[in-house]
Amino acid sequence: MNHSAHFSDAADALEFTAVRERLAREAQSVLGRERALALEPAADRDTVARRLATTSETRCFFAEIAVISIGEVPDPRPVLAQLRIGGTHLSPEDLRLLMKLMETGGYARGIVRPHRDGFPLLASVTDRLPDLSGLLRKVQRIVLPSGEINEDASPELRRLRSEIQIQRGRLQRQLESLLRRTDLDGVFSDDIITQRNGRFVVPVRNDNRGKLPGVVHAMSSSGMTAFVEPMASIEFNNEMVRLQEAEEAEIARLLFEVSEQLRAHYDDLVWLGDALGELDFVAARARFANRYDAVAPVLSTEGVFSVTQARHPLLDAQLRENGKSAVPVDFALSDTERTLVISGANAGGKTVVLKTAGLFILMAQSGLHVPARAAELPIFAQVHADIGDHQSLAANLSTFSSHVTHLTEISDVLDTPALVLLDEVGTGTDPDEGAALAVAIVEHFRKAGAYVMTSTHFNPLKIYADTSSGVINASVEFDAKTLQPTYRLLCGESGNSSGIEIARRLGLPESIVQDATGRLGEREAAMTRYLATLQERIDYQRDSMAAIEDERAALAKRFGELEREFHEREVARRAVFEEELAGVRDDLLSRVQPVLDRIGNQVERTRAQREVVKAVDRGAALVGKKFQPPPPETRPDKTVAKGGVSDQPKTVAVTSASDLKVGDSVLTGFGQPGIVDAVEGDTVAVRVGSLRLKAGLTSLKKIIASESSGKPESALSRAKTATSALMYDIDVPSDAPRELKLIGLTTDEAVTLADKFLDQAVLSGFQDVRIVHGMGTGALRRAIDEFLSSHPHVERFARAPRGEGGDGATIVELRD
């Protein structure tokens, strides 16, 4: 067997080449675009993981720090090839290009280096950029940003240019004096001074050329004007030429000098260009992911191949350009269910599902994020795709023959882990034989250990999927009312091809449609009717479930509104109560004051007044506490024992399922009384008021009956008899974590996870938890601080002690 990675044959069939071209558009340099176009999937898990993590880290850097943009850096390789030749010098334009290269390298190093601890993978790319700031300054001393030679590059160049300027002024003044001479009126065709062959000349009418002795350097196109260097100006021009030649020699010396300095750093410059190309390529992957709303796939170690709301990137981009959106698909395969058979109507999206699945694997193993809401993917060493028409006239192969030849080639090189994608397997020959071949081919690849996804219209292959272990049936939805595909993928059910109905919709004459229906074999017709009936029942069940969910949501919303209304009334009642309580306190103190005034000893009277006020305030506070309104999420226990104080229930720990039975009263992990509805192993279903939750066995405490009545406390009695308008299932894990790690996430992702984490911590009865956000740039820490400062579950929070994370972690104390 061939144990090497095998992806190239599937790249074109799955349109991975087109994806690479779109990735190349996100690059800003020639070297970055070349890397994008040459991108190949890796089969090594560590390599794939590092590629994906680098893309994720770069996206985080874009979101939290800055977008890396190196600009249109020219390709330095031709200039570097010229530089490698000894004894030559680069042109000012070549030097300008290398200046741009070194400036860009300095920018990239400078933007990432301060944050390298928080973005180590991105920093590993920019750390490859050599520091050539000293060399850059030497080049900038010679060449200006415009590409011109700097006048201050050397004292000699400055002197020569000064003398050239003076000599030019002398020459121009001498020629201007000639143009103003009255005895030469009519000799000149124009009052200008120009240059020909590097020498200053004046335009002389050709018919008057003899009136001005000199050297003719050129004639006008009409022949009417001669450009003459007057005899009196020859010495001036000769001196000008001498100075200009000296200037050019000095410039050549300077260019050779700086070229030699650059030549000494040739390897660094090559490395710089290569590293900038890699950085541009990494940034292009981040921009590509952002453009397509992509997510970083999870690399499965258990053979899970699952996508949620997946979109084919090319189809999605095309539809977006037309103001539309792609219909996302969901599917899930595993190590025990590795085969998916997709059936359904023509043009319903079966091939798109196959291409999306294969493309996601190639993209992920190339370090690209995938356009989906979530994805968990295995690592494949091979991806094979038999998609499209392989007919070859040159090789004398029909469509069927070419498909069989390709499948033979796949079988010869197949080595797991592998993904095999088969579009309309078995077509192009007798339907019965084709169906038999289709089942045999799928079974062959499945037994070889490959993941197999195939589309089909063959009923025997659908039946094979229904009756074979490890094979999943799926279909693309077809609306029987509108006779239009919806492009939704429905897993767990086979689909009807609806070929005759589609032919009718496309305008085929009814007589032909009726004739075809009559010719359809009874077995096939029965199968078609069965599939249609099954589809109707599934659609009805799905619609019914959706209606039930809508009703549940409406009831939940109303329940919440009632709870909030109750809480608001309780708050208003307490305000009135506190006002009345304050009045009673003042009245009581006023009644007691005359009695206190009878105490003759001033010290004793003052002490007695203090004790009375303290006792009254303590009593008022105690009464006020008992009338504190509850939060809106829970109904209050209004039963008060004699003396105005509620009895506290007595509890014992639950250690095994035998400690509980249906109907027992318990306290949940978050302190609420409830009634046991069911005991299932280590999980207990508990009804708390209008909520039904699932809790770990050991997280509960059993409430024992009170001694006075032999019955549970009154609050629990009401909990037992409470009427439930709506039941919810809430899992309260017994092993909920007390620590949350957020390093590497964006601020939005971190806040969302922290919110869910705090909810779970409160349900689990925790008093404090720990959130690890790292130090980095501080952006994540500030976001978490702002989030915690207004969270209803948080009593207070502070940085962790130095031994527990210091400024990189926060300890959160939760409210009771």
Secondary structure by P-SEA (a helix, b strand, c coil): ccccccccccccccaaaaaaaaaaaacccaaaaaaaaabbbbccaaaaaaaaaaaaaaaaaaaccbbbbccccccaaaaaaaaacccccccaaaaaaaaaaaaaaaaaaaaccccccccaaaaaaaaacccaaaaaaaaaacccccccccccccaaaaaaaaaaaaaaaaaaaaaaaaaaccccccccccccccccccbbbbbcccccccccccccccccccccccccccccaaaaaaaaaaaaaaaaaaaaaaaaaaaaaaaaaaaaaaaaaaaaaaaaaaaaaaaaaaaabbbbbbbccccccccccccaaaaaaaaaaaccccbbbbbbbcccccbbbbbbcccccaaaaaaaaaaaaaaaaacccccccbbbbbbbcbbbbbccccccccccccaaaaaaaaaaaaaaaccccbbbbbccccccccaaaaaaaaaaaaaaaaaaccccccccccaaaaaaaaccccbbbbbcccccccccccccccccbbbbcaaaaaaaaacccaaaaaaaaaaccaaaaaaaaaaaaaaaaaaaaaaaaaaaaaaaaaaaaaaaaaaaaaaaaaaaaaaaaaaaaaaaaaaaaaaaaaaaaacccaaaaaaaaaaaaaaaaaaaaaaaaaacccccccccccccccccbbbbbbbbbbcccccccccbbbbcccbbbbbbccccccbbbbbccccccccccccbbbbbbbcccccccaaaaaaaaccccbbbbbbbccccccccccccccaaaaaaaaaaaaaaaaaaccccbbbbbccccaaaaaaaaaaaacccccccccccccccccccbbbbbbcc
